[in-house]
Amino acid sequence: MLYWLSYCRKVKFPFSFADVSKLQFDDFLELLIYIFANFTEDVISNQSFQTYQTVGEETPFLKGRISFEEYTKNNLTTGKWQNFFCNHEPLVYDNLFNRIVKYVTKRLLAVSGNYLNQERLNEILFILNDVSDIPCSANDCDKVKLNPLFAEHKHILDLCRLYLSNQVIDLEDEDSNNFCFLLPMEYIFEDFIFGFVSDTWPTLHIRSQSTDYLALSNGSCVFQIRNDIYIPEKLIIDTKYKIRSNNDGLKAGVAQSDLYQMISYALRRNCNKVLLLYPASVNSSATDASFYVPSALLPESIEIEARSVNIIFNSLQDADMTMKSRIKALCSLFQ
């Protein structure tokens, strides 16, 4: 799952930046803790987060700007006119972001039983030793403002929000907010295939979600089409996250509406090569199939291939090489 997410471009998920080749955990909670600890320790040790914070205090000299209301109330009326009550914004390390990170780290350290996670979490606490110990909530994460220079810190904040918003698992109370891990696999499958193919074959200039229109009406474009993956003038790939069956004989589990859709894509794009791509499944009895649609509009018949690709791996270390060979077997264009 993490391997798929690492290639996704449109599906943003706070774990997708993890180095999956180093993950050796059987417990899912320890896996999440590792991702947080490993990434957070690496970021804050290389780029500590400091921010300007408004502070109001009484000083014998002018600092920042005078708060005339407080100066009148607390200084002029009490005879301490020689002191100023000022508001200024020093650059502080003990800020809300670091307090949230420290609080989440201490909570995770209390539940982790993995020595590697405990070591990383203790390193984070050592770095944040000068930060105040203050309980935080998920709402506090919304109060932190990060500028674009701290893009990686935003990932940390997203992880903290995830943990703080799902602290309690109560199976008795149906109204409680529990941790739910749901992934839109139809989008992830499409996004993973596009990300992997575009990274492996960059010279093909692959497009994702390429849009166009089928027809014109009174000078305006109508009936929009959107190709999942499009290699201009060479290949149209449409991903289908569903299980095919051979119950319908020569159709190889391909829905008739899908075939109509692919024909319209081919005619509009002036491309006679179409690949219907499904994930391989042990529950599927469907075999690879080829369909040829004669057309007077194109110089050659439209060739629609129905193929399945296995996206499961026994070894993550060899996943790239394995996936590349599987993609190459789908179409001669990738060879």
Secondary structure, DSSP 8 states (H G I E B T S, - for coil): -HHHHHH-SSS--TTTTS-GGG---SSHHHHHHHHHHHHHHHHHHHS---EE--EEEEESS--SEE-HHHHIIIIITTT-TTSEEEEE--EESS-HHHHHHHHHHHHHHHH---HHHHHHHHHHHHHTTTS------HHHHTT----GGGHHHHHHHHHHHHHHTT----SS-TTS--------HHHHHHHHHHHHHHHH-GGG--EEEEEEEEEEETTEEEEEEEEEEEETTTEEEEE--S---STTGGGTT--HHHHHHHHHHHHHHT--EEEEEEE--TT-----EEEEE--TTSSS-EEEEEEEE----S-GGGHHHHHHHHHHTT-GGG-
